[in-house]
Amino acid sequence: MQWVKLAGRGELGDVNWGADFSQSHEEKQTWCDELIKHIGEIIVLTGGGSLAGKVWFGVLKSCDWGLCGDKEAIKVRLENLTPKMAGSHVFEPWIDSWQISVLEEQ
């Protein structure tokens, strides 16, 4: 089994911190469709910038479209995050700037 990328940028998150929202609506819709299939499962989250190479595990609880400023984006809710993110076991990232993967048999 291996971790397979579901959504987000880069293999271990983008090297630059923050979202750039350069993905097309179609690409983000593909991410959303894949994420919805894995709600309730344990996922791995990776980020970029000062958090590049760091890994968190959590349960994917929701996946919804929303606006981050004036940009269309996908926001997910992760619970039981290990280790904690900023002192909390809950994190709701915009997936443009983070990567979510899931353990799958290949």
C-alpha positions as CSV (number, residue, x, y, z in Angstrom):
1,M,0.0,0.0,0.0
2,Q,1.1,3.6,-0.6
3,W,0.0,7.2,-0.1
4,V,-1.8,8.5,-3.2
5,K,-2.3,12.3,-3.7
6,L,-5.9,13.3,-3.7
7,A,-5.6,17.1,-3.7
8,G,-3.3,20.1,-3.4
9,R,0.1,21.2,-4.8
10,G,3.4,19.4,-5.0
11,E,4.5,16.1,-3.7
12,L,5.2,17.3,-0.2
13,G,3.3,20.6,-0.4
14,D,4.4,23.6,-2.4
15,V,7.8,25.2,-1.7
16,N,6.2,28.6,-1.3
17,W,3.8,29.2,1.6
18,G,0.2,30.1,0.9
19,A,-2.3,29.5,-1.9
20,D,-1.8,30.7,-5.4
21,F,-5.2,29.5,-6.8
22,S,-3.7,28.9,-10.3
23,Q,-5.5,25.6,-10.8
24,S,-8.4,25.5,-13.2
25,H,-12.0,24.9,-11.9
26,E,-11.9,21.5,-13.6
27,E,-8.7,20.5,-11.7
28,K,-10.2,21.6,-8.4
29,Q,-13.4,19.8,-9.2
30,T,-11.4,16.6,-9.7
31,W,-9.8,17.2,-6.3
32,C,-13.2,17.8,-4.7
33,D,-14.7,14.6,-6.3
34,E,-11.8,12.5,-5.0
35,L,-11.9,14.0,-1.5
36,I,-15.6,13.4,-1.1
37,K,-15.0,9.7,-1.8
38,H,-12.7,9.5,1.2
39,I,-14.7,11.4,3.9
40,G,-14.4,9.5,7.1
41,E,-11.0,8.0,6.3
42,I,-7.6,8.7,7.7
43,I,-5.6,11.0,5.4
44,V,-2.1,12.5,5.5
45,L,-1.7,16.3,5.1
46,T,1.5,18.0,4.0
47,G,2.3,21.7,3.6
48,G,4.9,24.0,2.2
49,G,7.1,27.0,3.2
50,S,8.3,26.6,6.8
51,L,6.2,23.5,7.1
52,A,7.7,21.7,4.1
53,G,8.4,18.1,4.8
54,K,6.2,18.0,7.9
55,V,3.3,15.5,8.0
56,W,0.0,15.3,9.9
57,F,-2.5,12.5,10.1
58,G,-6.2,13.2,10.5
59,V,-9.8,12.1,9.6
60,L,-11.3,13.9,6.6
61,K,-14.7,15.1,7.9
62,S,-15.9,17.4,5.1
63,C,-15.1,18.9,1.8
64,D,-16.9,22.0,0.5
65,W,-16.5,24.8,-2.1
66,G,-16.1,28.3,-0.8
67,L,-14.5,31.7,-1.4
68,C,-11.1,32.5,0.0
69,G,-11.1,36.2,-0.5
70,D,-12.5,36.5,-4.0
71,K,-11.1,33.2,-5.2
72,E,-13.0,29.9,-5.6
73,A,-11.4,27.2,-3.5
74,I,-12.0,23.9,-1.7
75,K,-12.0,23.9,2.1
76,V,-11.8,20.7,4.1
77,R,-12.3,19.9,7.7
78,L,-9.8,17.6,9.3
79,E,-10.3,16.2,12.8
80,N,-8.2,14.2,15.2
81,L,-5.1,15.8,13.7
82,T,-1.9,14.3,14.9
83,P,0.3,16.0,15.8
84,K,-1.8,19.0,16.7
85,M,-1.8,22.0,14.3
86,A,-1.4,25.3,16.3
87,G,-2.5,23.5,19.5
88,S,-5.7,22.0,17.9
89,H,-6.7,18.6,16.7
90,V,-9.0,20.4,14.1
91,F,-7.7,22.1,11.0
92,E,-9.7,23.5,8.0
93,P,-7.2,24.3,5.2
94,W,-7.9,25.6,1.7
95,I,-6.7,22.7,-0.4
96,D,-5.0,24.9,-2.9
97,S,-2.1,25.5,-0.5
98,W,-1.9,22.0,1.2
99,Q,-1.8,18.5,-0.1
100,I,-4.0,15.6,1.1
101,S,-3.2,12.0,0.4
102,V,-4.8,8.7,1.3
103,L,-3.4,5.3,1.9
104,E,-4.5,3.0,-1.0
105,E,-3.6,-0.4,-2.3
106,Q,-2.0,-0.2,-5.7
